[in-house]
Amino acid sequence: MPRFISHHEIYDAALDDELFTALPNMLAQVIGIPSAVFIWLHPGDYREITAGTQADANLDYNSFEGHDPWLAHGTPEKCGTGLFRLSNHVSAQEFERSEMYNDFIVKNGVDRYWCLAMMQSTRDGLVATAFHKGKRGGDFTDPEVETLGLHVQDLGRLHKIRRELHRASIQQVTAPDRSLLDDAPIFELDHEGRLVRMNGKAELLLDLHPLLVLDFERKLRSRGPMHGVLRQAIGRSTDAVKSEAGALDLPQMRATDGRIIPKLRLNLLPRTDGGRKVWVIATSEDEDGIRNLVAAPREKMRLTPRERDVLQGIIRGRRRDQLANDLDIAIPTVDLHSANLRRKLGARTIAEAVAIALQFGLM
């Protein structure tokens, strides 16, 4: 009897190294095939996943990089296209002439011949999921492709979120006592978005981030146009029938105390222990971004005299050409000072820069 894999098991593998390691074999058992692997494709570095996402590089795969007919099809344009048979791209004769087939598969007695694959993208590179049959097993049938295709979206979300957690150096998010570790800001919400608990970094982020707030019902909200997007993401992650992992990006901006908050990604992971819940885990593009945010003291924002002149002119409603004339500088120089203002103040627009400057008394 084929083993059924729920989407909750797939999402749980984002947090559980043992479950993640077992997941390829679990997927293989669904249609009774001998092999399935996750392969991270970083530039110049193929990694076959055998023990979590940080397994040692597979030296055989490294040696075939760039000229193997299978690996040559691990390309970005296949991301989001679902499962594809390698036999549609590589003939059996071409494959049997390859170095990988003769010096790896045949030499090591590996039961891999027919291959079904999918490519998915993460912020740290591509990941391939490959399913294999032996030569006598025949190519993958339409029903087999359809069955495995049910997991494509869930696997894509799994890989993206797992990479985010590794970026934040989270080796084990849940401690034995089920408390939330403090490696990254983590909120636990119920299906209505109401706070169940949060760790220390999450509490600090809530105090610092201008867009995040708990309302009078203790529901996590985002100010401005992001509010509806966050509500929808929480709803999808706690749906009673088909909960889905998700992510929401927040731009770099000034904290309420003046320090810079880096670009953040809110990763939403469905949880089923004790009811419909979701974990919201904040990560950053910069591996040290969260750590630096917590450690950074309040920054002193210093504007140059010319930047202050440009800012004052903008407040008076002067146009770029008028400012250039007033200050006896070129229009591109006005634009440069405006860009520096936005960067220093952590603002996306010049209007937002003016508001921040007034808030912190920089005029």
Helices and strands as residue ranges (DSSP letters): H 7-12, H 17-30, E 35-42, E 45-49, H 59-64, G 71-73, G 76-78, E 84-85, G 86-88, H 92-96, H 99-100, I 101-106, H 107-108, E 114-122, E 125-133, G 135-137, H 142-149, H 152-167, E 186-190, E 195-198, H 200-208, E 212-214, E 220-222, H 226-237, E 246-250, E 253-254, E 260-261, E 264-271, E 277-284, H 289-295, H 305-315, H 320-327, H 331-345, H 350-359
